[in-house]
Amino acid sequence: MSAASISEFERLKPRETYKAIKDMIKKYEKISEVTPDMDEVDCAIQRTATMVVEDLKEVFTVFKSGD
């Protein structure tokens, strides 16, 4: 790979990754919303989605810090 190719890759990669993480957070936040008509299975999915959101937010914080 030439230096130009690497620079182009590095220039685009963070933006795409940033958007992908933000989109996943939104997706799982929507799933993690509690509604009055939830059954046991729905509650289990909601709890799992809540944990996924927490994990994604941690990853996003690390991503923004550049570590």
FIMILUM-360772 format. One record per atom (N, C-alpha, C): residue number from 1; chain; x, y, z. Coordinates in nm, 3 decimals. Example, Ala and Ser with C-alpha at 12.3 -4.5 7.8 and 13.67 -1.06 7.14 Angstrom:
BEGIN
REC   k c      c1      c2      c3
REC   1 A   1.319  -0.569   0.780
REC   1 A   1.230  -0.450   0.780
REC   1 A   1.320  -0.330   0.780
REC   2 A   1.285  -0.225   0.708
REC   2 A   1.367  -0.106   0.714
REC   2 A   1.290   0.003   0.787
! end
This chain:
BEGIN
REC   k c      c1      c2      c3
REC   1 A   0.083  -0.119   0.000
REC   1 A   0.000   0.000   0.000
REC   1 A   0.087   0.124   0.000
REC   2 A   0.044   0.220  -0.076
REC   2 A   0.118   0.345  -0.076
REC   2 A   0.075   0.431   0.042
REC   3 A   0.154   0.534   0.071
REC   3 A   0.121   0.622   0.182
REC   3 A  -0.014   0.690   0.160
REC   4 A  -0.044   0.723   0.034
REC   4 A  -0.172   0.788   0.005
REC   4 A  -0.288   0.694   0.038
REC   5 A  -0.273   0.568   0.009
REC   5 A  -0.380   0.472   0.037
REC   5 A  -0.403   0.459   0.187
REC   6 A  -0.296   0.454   0.263
REC   6 A  -0.308   0.443   0.408
REC   6 A  -0.374   0.568   0.465
REC   7 A  -0.332   0.685   0.417
REC   7 A  -0.391   0.809   0.465
REC   7 A  -0.541   0.813   0.435
REC   8 A  -0.580   0.771   0.316
REC   8 A  -0.721   0.770   0.279
REC   8 A  -0.797   0.674   0.369
REC   9 A  -0.739   0.558   0.394
REC   9 A  -0.802   0.460   0.482
REC   9 A  -0.821   0.518   0.621
REC  10 A  -0.719   0.577   0.676
REC  10 A  -0.726   0.632   0.811
REC  10 A  -0.821   0.751   0.817
REC  11 A  -0.832   0.826   0.710
REC  11 A  -0.921   0.942   0.708
REC  11 A  -1.068   0.899   0.713
REC  12 A  -1.102   0.792   0.644
REC  12 A  -1.241   0.748   0.635
REC  12 A  -1.283   0.653   0.746
REC  13 A  -1.193   0.570   0.792
REC  13 A  -1.226   0.467   0.889
REC  13 A  -1.292   0.521   1.016
REC  14 A  -1.236   0.621   1.082
REC  14 A  -1.298   0.667   1.207
REC  14 A  -1.441   0.718   1.189
REC  15 A  -1.468   0.786   1.079
REC  15 A  -1.603   0.838   1.057
REC  15 A  -1.705   0.725   1.043
REC  16 A  -1.669   0.624   0.967
REC  16 A  -1.758   0.512   0.947
REC  16 A  -1.778   0.434   1.077
REC  17 A  -1.671   0.414   1.151
REC  17 A  -1.678   0.344   1.279
REC  17 A  -1.760   0.424   1.379
REC  18 A  -1.738   0.554   1.385
REC  18 A  -1.813   0.642   1.474
REC  18 A  -1.963   0.630   1.446
REC  19 A  -2.000   0.639   1.320
REC  19 A  -2.142   0.630   1.282
REC  19 A  -2.198   0.492   1.314
REC  20 A  -2.122   0.387   1.289
REC  20 A  -2.170   0.251   1.316
REC  20 A  -2.196   0.230   1.465
REC  21 A  -2.106   0.278   1.549
REC  21 A  -2.125   0.263   1.694
REC  21 A  -2.246   0.344   1.740
REC  22 A  -2.258   0.469   1.693
REC  22 A  -2.373   0.551   1.731
REC  22 A  -2.505   0.486   1.686
REC  23 A  -2.508   0.431   1.565
REC  23 A  -2.628   0.364   1.515
REC  23 A  -2.663   0.242   1.599
REC  24 A  -2.562   0.165   1.640
REC  24 A  -2.588   0.048   1.725
REC  24 A  -2.642   0.090   1.862
REC  25 A  -2.588   0.197   1.917
REC  25 A  -2.637   0.245   2.046
REC  25 A  -2.785   0.283   2.034
REC  26 A  -2.820   0.357   1.929
REC  26 A  -2.960   0.396   1.908
REC  26 A  -3.049   0.273   1.893
REC  27 A  -3.003   0.176   1.816
REC  27 A  -3.081   0.054   1.791
REC  27 A  -3.111  -0.019   1.922
REC  28 A  -3.008  -0.040   2.002
REC  28 A  -3.027  -0.116   2.126
REC  28 A  -3.096  -0.035   2.235
REC  29 A  -3.083   0.098   2.230
REC  29 A  -3.160   0.181   2.324
REC  29 A  -3.309   0.166   2.294
REC  30 A  -3.345   0.162   2.168
REC  30 A  -3.485   0.144   2.130
REC  30 A  -3.536   0.008   2.179
REC  31 A  -3.457  -0.096   2.161
REC  31 A  -3.496  -0.230   2.206
REC  31 A  -3.507  -0.236   2.357
REC  32 A  -3.424  -0.157   2.426
REC  32 A  -3.420  -0.164   2.572
REC  32 A  -3.531  -0.084   2.641
REC  33 A  -3.613  -0.016   2.563
REC  33 A  -3.724   0.059   2.622
REC  33 A  -3.827  -0.037   2.683
REC  34 A  -3.876  -0.001   2.799
REC  34 A  -3.975  -0.083   2.869
REC  34 A  -4.114  -0.037   2.827
REC  35 A  -4.198  -0.136   2.795
REC  35 A  -4.337  -0.106   2.762
REC  35 A  -4.428  -0.185   2.856
REC  36 A  -4.548  -0.137   2.880
REC  36 A  -4.636  -0.202   2.977
REC  36 A  -4.681  -0.343   2.937
REC  37 A  -4.682  -0.374   2.810
REC  37 A  -4.733  -0.503   2.765
REC  37 A  -4.623  -0.609   2.745
REC  38 A  -4.511  -0.594   2.814
REC  38 A  -4.400  -0.687   2.798
REC  38 A  -4.423  -0.815   2.878
REC  39 A  -4.387  -0.929   2.814
REC  39 A  -4.392  -1.055   2.886
REC  39 A  -4.251  -1.091   2.933
REC  40 A  -4.234  -1.212   2.988
REC  40 A  -4.102  -1.253   3.041
REC  40 A  -3.994  -1.251   2.935
REC  41 A  -4.026  -1.299   2.816
REC  41 A  -3.928  -1.303   2.707
REC  41 A  -3.888  -1.161   2.669
REC  42 A  -3.988  -1.073   2.656
REC  42 A  -3.959  -0.934   2.624
REC  42 A  -3.869  -0.870   2.729
REC  43 A  -3.897  -0.900   2.854
REC  43 A  -3.816  -0.844   2.964
REC  43 A  -3.672  -0.894   2.957
REC  44 A  -3.654  -1.020   2.923
REC  44 A  -3.518  -1.075   2.910
REC  44 A  -3.445  -1.006   2.795
REC  45 A  -3.513  -0.986   2.684
REC  45 A  -3.453  -0.916   2.570
REC  45 A  -3.420  -0.772   2.609
REC  46 A  -3.511  -0.708   2.681
REC  46 A  -3.490  -0.569   2.723
REC  46 A  -3.367  -0.559   2.814
REC  47 A  -3.354  -0.651   2.908
REC  47 A  -3.237  -0.649   2.999
REC  47 A  -3.107  -0.671   2.921
REC  48 A  -3.110  -0.763   2.827
REC  48 A  -2.991  -0.789   2.745
REC  48 A  -2.955  -0.667   2.663
REC  49 A  -3.055  -0.605   2.602
REC  49 A  -3.030  -0.485   2.521
REC  49 A  -2.972  -0.373   2.606
REC  50 A  -3.019  -0.361   2.729
REC  50 A  -2.966  -0.259   2.820
REC  50 A  -2.818  -0.284   2.847
REC  51 A  -2.781  -0.409   2.866
REC  51 A  -2.639  -0.442   2.888
REC  51 A  -2.557  -0.413   2.763
REC  52 A  -2.612  -0.442   2.646
REC  52 A  -2.542  -0.413   2.521
REC  52 A  -2.519  -0.263   2.507
REC  53 A  -2.620  -0.183   2.539
REC  53 A  -2.606  -0.037   2.532
REC  53 A  -2.492   0.009   2.623
REC  54 A  -2.488  -0.042   2.744
REC  54 A  -2.382  -0.004   2.838
REC  54 A  -2.244  -0.039   2.781
REC  55 A  -2.232  -0.159   2.726
REC  55 A  -2.104  -0.201   2.667
REC  55 A  -2.066  -0.115   2.547
REC  56 A  -2.163  -0.086   2.461
REC  56 A  -2.136  -0.003   2.344
REC  56 A  -2.094   0.138   2.384
REC  57 A  -2.155   0.191   2.489
REC  57 A  -2.116   0.324   2.535
REC  57 A  -1.973   0.324   2.587
REC  58 A  -1.932   0.216   2.653
REC  58 A  -1.792   0.205   2.699
REC  58 A  -1.697   0.200   2.580
REC  59 A  -1.732   0.120   2.480
REC  59 A  -1.649   0.110   2.358
REC  59 A  -1.642   0.247   2.290
REC  60 A  -1.754   0.316   2.283
REC  60 A  -1.759   0.446   2.219
REC  60 A  -1.671   0.547   2.291
REC  61 A  -1.670   0.542   2.423
REC  61 A  -1.585   0.632   2.501
REC  61 A  -1.438   0.606   2.470
REC  62 A  -1.400   0.480   2.466
REC  62 A  -1.262   0.443   2.433
REC  62 A  -1.229   0.487   2.290
REC  63 A  -1.321   0.464   2.199
REC  63 A  -1.301   0.502   2.059
REC  63 A  -1.275   0.653   2.047
REC  64 A  -1.359   0.734   2.115
REC  64 A  -1.342   0.880   2.107
REC  64 A  -1.212   0.925   2.170
REC  65 A  -1.163   0.852   2.270
REC  65 A  -1.038   0.892   2.335
REC  65 A  -0.915   0.859   2.249
REC  66 A  -0.933   0.769   2.154
REC  66 A  -0.822   0.733   2.065
REC  66 A  -0.733   0.624   2.121
REC  67 A  -0.769   0.564   2.231
REC  67 A  -0.686   0.457   2.289
REC  67 A  -0.711   0.325   2.220
! end
